[in-house]
Amino acid sequence: VPSWLLDQYVKRGEMVVVLDRCFVCEGDIHAIWPKTRYLPRKTRCVIDALAQAVPPMI
């Protein structure tokens, strides 16, 4: 499980790091959606939310 996904729980003391020297492979995160002239509002909201929320976590 990526550390950025659990970081909030570790900071609150709800979880503890057990294997802190474990090698983590970093990578890119991509969002893919169909190319269309009109993007559904729900899709645009998800893309905007991910673009705002994910960078501070990684």
Biopython code that builds the backbone (N, CA, C, O; Angstrom):
import numpy as np
from Bio.PDB.StructureBuilder import StructureBuilder

atoms = [
    (1, "VAL", "N", (0.857, -1.169, 0.000)),
    (1, "VAL", "CA", (0.000, 0.000, 0.000)),
    (1, "VAL", "C", (0.904, 1.233, 0.000)),
    (1, "VAL", "O", (1.845, 1.302, 0.790)),
    (2, "PRO", "N", (0.635, 2.198, -0.866)),
    (2, "PRO", "CA", (1.467, 3.404, -0.918)),
    (2, "PRO", "C", (1.436, 4.178, 0.400)),
    (2, "PRO", "O", (0.389, 4.309, 1.034)),
    (3, "SER", "N", (2.594, 4.681, 0.795)),
    (3, "SER", "CA", (2.680, 5.411, 2.062)),
    (3, "SER", "C", (1.817, 6.664, 2.064)),
    (3, "SER", "O", (1.269, 7.030, 3.104)),
    (4, "TRP", "N", (1.685, 7.335, 0.908)),
    (4, "TRP", "CA", (0.884, 8.563, 0.860)),
    (4, "TRP", "C", (-0.579, 8.284, 1.145)),
    (4, "TRP", "O", (-1.305, 9.172, 1.594)),
    (5, "LEU", "N", (-1.019, 7.061, 0.890)),
    (5, "LEU", "CA", (-2.407, 6.712, 1.128)),
    (5, "LEU", "C", (-2.686, 6.524, 2.620)),
    (5, "LEU", "O", (-3.806, 6.750, 3.077)),
    (6, "LEU", "N", (-1.674, 6.115, 3.370)),
    (6, "LEU", "CA", (-1.846, 5.838, 4.796)),
    (6, "LEU", "C", (-1.253, 6.902, 5.702)),
    (6, "LEU", "O", (-1.401, 6.825, 6.922)),
    (7, "ASP", "N", (-0.585, 7.888, 5.129)),
    (7, "ASP", "CA", (0.129, 8.903, 5.903)),
    (7, "ASP", "C", (-0.748, 9.592, 6.942)),
    (7, "ASP", "O", (-0.301, 9.841, 8.061)),
    (8, "GLN", "N", (-1.979, 9.899, 6.586)),
    (8, "GLN", "CA", (-2.869, 10.584, 7.530)),
    (8, "GLN", "C", (-3.126, 9.736, 8.779)),
    (8, "GLN", "O", (-3.241, 10.276, 9.879)),
    (9, "TYR", "N", (-3.216, 8.425, 8.618)),
    (9, "TYR", "CA", (-3.471, 7.538, 9.752)),
    (9, "TYR", "C", (-2.243, 7.424, 10.656)),
    (9, "TYR", "O", (-2.365, 7.336, 11.878)),
    (10, "VAL", "N", (-1.063, 7.427, 10.043)),
    (10, "VAL", "CA", (0.176, 7.383, 10.821)),
    (10, "VAL", "C", (0.329, 8.669, 11.620)),
    (10, "VAL", "O", (0.694, 8.628, 12.794)),
    (11, "LYS", "N", (0.055, 9.810, 10.997)),
    (11, "LYS", "CA", (0.170, 11.098, 11.688)),
    (11, "LYS", "C", (-0.783, 11.198, 12.873)),
    (11, "LYS", "O", (-0.458, 11.825, 13.881)),
    (12, "ARG", "N", (-1.956, 10.581, 12.756)),
    (12, "ARG", "CA", (-2.938, 10.614, 13.856)),
    (12, "ARG", "C", (-2.682, 9.527, 14.894)),
    (12, "ARG", "O", (-3.367, 9.472, 15.915)),
    (13, "GLY", "N", (-1.704, 8.664, 14.644)),
    (13, "GLY", "CA", (-1.395, 7.605, 15.587)),
    (13, "GLY", "C", (-2.310, 6.397, 15.474)),
    (13, "GLY", "O", (-2.278, 5.521, 16.338)),
    (14, "GLU", "N", (-3.118, 6.332, 14.437)),
    (14, "GLU", "CA", (-4.029, 5.209, 14.246)),
    (14, "GLU", "C", (-3.322, 4.002, 13.635)),
    (14, "GLU", "O", (-3.800, 2.873, 13.750)),
    (15, "MET", "N", (-2.188, 4.241, 12.989)),
    (15, "MET", "CA", (-1.370, 3.174, 12.415)),
    (15, "MET", "C", (0.086, 3.487, 12.721)),
    (15, "MET", "O", (0.441, 4.633, 12.998)),
    (16, "VAL", "N", (0.921, 2.461, 12.668)),
    (16, "VAL", "CA", (2.359, 2.653, 12.859)),
    (16, "VAL", "C", (3.103, 2.038, 11.677)),
    (16, "VAL", "O", (2.639, 1.070, 11.075)),
    (17, "VAL", "N", (4.253, 2.608, 11.354)),
    (17, "VAL", "CA", (5.097, 2.084, 10.285)),
    (17, "VAL", "C", (5.873, 0.899, 10.832)),
    (17, "VAL", "O", (6.519, 1.001, 11.875)),
    (18, "VAL", "N", (5.810, -0.228, 10.127)),
    (18, "VAL", "CA", (6.499, -1.435, 10.572)),
    (18, "VAL", "C", (7.764, -1.672, 9.747)),
    (18, "VAL", "O", (8.817, -1.974, 10.310)),
    (19, "LEU", "N", (7.676, -1.542, 8.445)),
    (19, "LEU", "CA", (8.821, -1.772, 7.564)),
    (19, "LEU", "C", (9.272, -0.450, 6.958)),
    (19, "LEU", "O", (9.042, -0.190, 5.777)),
    (20, "ASP", "N", (9.911, 0.381, 7.768)),
    (20, "ASP", "CA", (10.284, 1.714, 7.292)),
    (20, "ASP", "C", (11.476, 1.711, 6.339)),
    (20, "ASP", "O", (11.705, 2.707, 5.654)),
    (21, "ARG", "N", (12.234, 0.630, 6.276)),
    (21, "ARG", "CA", (13.369, 0.572, 5.361)),
    (21, "ARG", "C", (13.032, -0.190, 4.077)),
    (21, "ARG", "O", (13.928, -0.555, 3.317)),
    (22, "CYS", "N", (11.789, -0.419, 3.846)),
    (22, "CYS", "CA", (11.337, -1.139, 2.661)),
    (22, "CYS", "C", (11.481, -0.247, 1.429)),
    (22, "CYS", "O", (11.133, 0.933, 1.473)),
    (23, "PHE", "N", (11.989, -0.803, 0.336)),
    (23, "PHE", "CA", (12.166, -0.044, -0.908)),
    (23, "PHE", "C", (10.809, 0.258, -1.526)),
    (23, "PHE", "O", (9.966, -0.628, -1.671)),
    (24, "VAL", "N", (10.612, 1.503, -1.885)),
    (24, "VAL", "CA", (9.364, 1.931, -2.512)),
    (24, "VAL", "C", (9.678, 2.411, -3.922)),
    (24, "VAL", "O", (10.539, 3.268, -4.118)),
    (25, "CYS", "N", (8.991, 1.866, -4.877)),
    (25, "CYS", "CA", (9.172, 2.276, -6.270)),
    (25, "CYS", "C", (8.247, 3.446, -6.556)),
    (25, "CYS", "O", (7.025, 3.312, -6.494)),
    (26, "GLU", "N", (8.827, 4.577, -6.866)),
    (26, "GLU", "CA", (8.041, 5.768, -7.181)),
    (26, "GLU", "C", (7.588, 5.692, -8.637)),
    (26, "GLU", "O", (8.264, 5.095, -9.475)),
    (27, "GLY", "N", (6.463, 6.288, -8.925)),
    (27, "GLY", "CA", (5.973, 6.288, -10.298)),
    (27, "GLY", "C", (5.008, 7.427, -10.539)),
    (27, "GLY", "O", (4.669, 8.182, -9.628)),
    (28, "ASP", "N", (4.584, 7.535, -11.749)),
    (28, "ASP", "CA", (3.641, 8.578, -12.126)),
    (28, "ASP", "C", (2.211, 8.122, -11.880)),
    (28, "ASP", "O", (1.928, 6.925, -11.822)),
    (29, "ILE", "N", (1.325, 9.080, -11.737)),
    (29, "ILE", "CA", (-0.102, 8.813, -11.616)),
    (29, "ILE", "C", (-0.770, 9.453, -12.821)),
    (29, "ILE", "O", (-0.542, 10.625, -13.121)),
    (30, "HIS", "N", (-1.592, 8.680, -13.504)),
    (30, "HIS", "CA", (-2.259, 9.174, -14.705)),
    (30, "HIS", "C", (-3.764, 9.018, -14.566)),
    (30, "HIS", "O", (-4.243, 8.025, -14.020)),
    (31, "ALA", "N", (-4.498, 9.987, -15.054)),
    (31, "ALA", "CA", (-5.955, 9.888, -15.175)),
    (31, "ALA", "C", (-6.267, 9.876, -16.663)),
    (31, "ALA", "O", (-5.824, 10.751, -17.406)),
    (32, "ILE", "N", (-7.023, 8.889, -17.087)),
    (32, "ILE", "CA", (-7.342, 8.739, -18.502)),
    (32, "ILE", "C", (-8.852, 8.774, -18.670)),
    (32, "ILE", "O", (-9.582, 8.090, -17.953)),
    (33, "TRP", "N", (-9.316, 9.575, -19.620)),
    (33, "TRP", "CA", (-10.740, 9.653, -19.912)),
    (33, "TRP", "C", (-10.916, 9.744, -21.414)),
    (33, "TRP", "O", (-9.988, 10.119, -22.131)),
    (34, "PRO", "N", (-12.102, 9.402, -21.894)),
    (34, "PRO", "CA", (-12.313, 9.415, -23.344)),
    (34, "PRO", "C", (-12.226, 10.821, -23.931)),
    (34, "PRO", "O", (-12.649, 11.799, -23.314)),
    (35, "LYS", "N", (-11.671, 10.895, -25.125)),
    (35, "LYS", "CA", (-11.604, 12.176, -25.827)),
    (35, "LYS", "C", (-12.990, 12.460, -26.410)),
    (35, "LYS", "O", (-13.474, 11.744, -27.286)),
    (36, "THR", "N", (-13.593, 13.491, -25.914)),
    (36, "THR", "CA", (-14.926, 13.849, -26.359)),
    (36, "THR", "C", (-15.071, 15.362, -26.337)),
    (36, "THR", "O", (-14.371, 16.051, -25.595)),
    (37, "ARG", "N", (-15.953, 15.858, -27.131)),
    (37, "ARG", "CA", (-16.146, 17.309, -27.191)),
    (37, "ARG", "C", (-16.734, 17.839, -25.888)),
    (37, "ARG", "O", (-16.350, 18.909, -25.415)),
    (38, "TYR", "N", (-17.653, 17.096, -25.320)),
    (38, "TYR", "CA", (-18.309, 17.516, -24.079)),
    (38, "TYR", "C", (-17.985, 16.526, -22.966)),
    (38, "TYR", "O", (-18.423, 15.376, -23.000)),
    (39, "LEU", "N", (-17.231, 16.971, -21.999)),
    (39, "LEU", "CA", (-16.861, 16.139, -20.864)),
    (39, "LEU", "C", (-17.963, 16.223, -19.817)),
    (39, "LEU", "O", (-18.341, 17.323, -19.415)),
    (40, "PRO", "N", (-18.491, 15.077, -19.364)),
    (40, "PRO", "CA", (-19.534, 15.123, -18.338)),
    (40, "PRO", "C", (-19.050, 15.861, -17.088)),
    (40, "PRO", "O", (-17.880, 15.765, -16.715)),
    (41, "ARG", "N", (-19.944, 16.584, -16.456)),
    (41, "ARG", "CA", (-19.611, 17.375, -15.272)),
    (41, "ARG", "C", (-19.032, 16.499, -14.163)),
    (41, "ARG", "O", (-18.095, 16.911, -13.478)),
    (42, "LYS", "N", (-19.577, 15.294, -13.977)),
    (42, "LYS", "CA", (-19.069, 14.386, -12.940)),
    (42, "LYS", "C", (-17.608, 14.022, -13.206)),
    (42, "LYS", "O", (-16.792, 13.981, -12.284)),
    (43, "THR", "N", (-17.293, 13.764, -14.452)),
    (43, "THR", "CA", (-15.917, 13.419, -14.815)),
    (43, "THR", "C", (-14.985, 14.594, -14.553)),
    (43, "THR", "O", (-13.902, 14.414, -13.996)),
    (44, "ARG", "N", (-15.393, 15.787, -14.948)),
    (44, "ARG", "CA", (-14.579, 16.982, -14.720)),
    (44, "ARG", "C", (-14.359, 17.207, -13.230)),
    (44, "ARG", "O", (-13.261, 17.589, -12.824)),
    (45, "CYS", "N", (-15.378, 16.978, -12.408)),
    (45, "CYS", "CA", (-15.257, 17.149, -10.952)),
    (45, "CYS", "C", (-14.243, 16.173, -10.366)),
    (45, "CYS", "O", (-13.441, 16.547, -9.511)),
    (46, "VAL", "N", (-14.278, 14.920, -10.823)),
    (46, "VAL", "CA", (-13.326, 13.919, -10.327)),
    (46, "VAL", "C", (-11.905, 14.291, -10.725)),
    (46, "VAL", "O", (-10.991, 14.210, -9.906)),
    (47, "ILE", "N", (-11.714, 14.695, -11.963)),
    (47, "ILE", "CA", (-10.385, 15.090, -12.430)),
    (47, "ILE", "C", (-9.863, 16.275, -11.621)),
    (47, "ILE", "O", (-8.712, 16.269, -11.184)),
    (48, "ASP", "N", (-10.691, 17.276, -11.423)),
    (48, "ASP", "CA", (-10.283, 18.451, -10.643)),
    (48, "ASP", "C", (-9.959, 18.082, -9.201)),
    (48, "ASP", "O", (-8.984, 18.578, -8.638)),
    (49, "ALA", "N", (-10.774, 17.212, -8.600)),
    (49, "ALA", "CA", (-10.541, 16.793, -7.212)),
    (49, "ALA", "C", (-9.232, 16.026, -7.090)),
    (49, "ALA", "O", (-8.468, 16.253, -6.152)),
    (50, "LEU", "N", (-8.967, 15.127, -8.021)),
    (50, "LEU", "CA", (-7.709, 14.376, -7.998)),
    (50, "LEU", "C", (-6.508, 15.294, -8.194)),
    (50, "LEU", "O", (-5.501, 15.159, -7.498)),
    (51, "ALA", "N", (-6.610, 16.218, -9.133)),
    (51, "ALA", "CA", (-5.505, 17.140, -9.402)),
    (51, "ALA", "C", (-5.184, 18.008, -8.190)),
    (51, "ALA", "O", (-4.035, 18.407, -7.999)),
    (52, "GLN", "N", (-6.182, 18.299, -7.380)),
    (52, "GLN", "CA", (-5.969, 19.123, -6.194)),
    (52, "GLN", "C", (-5.517, 18.290, -4.994)),
    (52, "GLN", "O", (-4.647, 18.723, -4.239)),
    (53, "ALA", "N", (-6.090, 17.114, -4.810)),
    (53, "ALA", "CA", (-5.853, 16.340, -3.591)),
    (53, "ALA", "C", (-4.608, 15.463, -3.632)),
    (53, "ALA", "O", (-3.944, 15.308, -2.607)),
    (54, "VAL", "N", (-4.275, 14.895, -4.763)),
    (54, "VAL", "CA", (-3.198, 13.907, -4.817)),
    (54, "VAL", "C", (-1.796, 14.495, -4.664)),
    (54, "VAL", "O", (-1.013, 13.934, -3.898)),
    (55, "PRO", "N", (-1.424, 15.589, -5.341)),
    (55, "PRO", "CA", (-0.037, 16.072, -5.221)),
    (55, "PRO", "C", (0.472, 16.280, -3.790)),
    (55, "PRO", "O", (1.615, 15.918, -3.513)),
    (56, "PRO", "N", (-0.314, 16.844, -2.869)),
    (56, "PRO", "CA", (0.218, 16.983, -1.512)),
    (56, "PRO", "C", (0.433, 15.647, -0.796)),
    (56, "PRO", "O", (1.186, 15.584, 0.175)),
    (57, "MET", "N", (-0.216, 14.589, -1.260)),
    (57, "MET", "CA", (-0.105, 13.284, -0.604)),
    (57, "MET", "C", (1.127, 12.507, -1.035)),
    (57, "MET", "O", (1.549, 11.581, -0.342)),
    (58, "ILE", "N", (1.714, 12.875, -2.181)),
    (58, "ILE", "CA", (2.837, 12.065, -2.674)),
    (58, "ILE", "C", (4.161, 12.766, -2.529)),
    (58, "ILE", "O", (5.197, 12.213, -2.898)),
]
sb = StructureBuilder()
sb.init_structure("model")
sb.init_model(0)
sb.init_chain("A")
sb.init_seg("    ")
for serial, (resi, resn, name, xyz) in enumerate(atoms, 1):
    if name == "N":
        sb.init_residue(resn, " ", resi, " ")
    sb.init_atom(name, np.array(xyz, "f"), 0.0, 1.0, " ", f" {name:<3s}", serial, name[0])
structure = sb.get_structure()
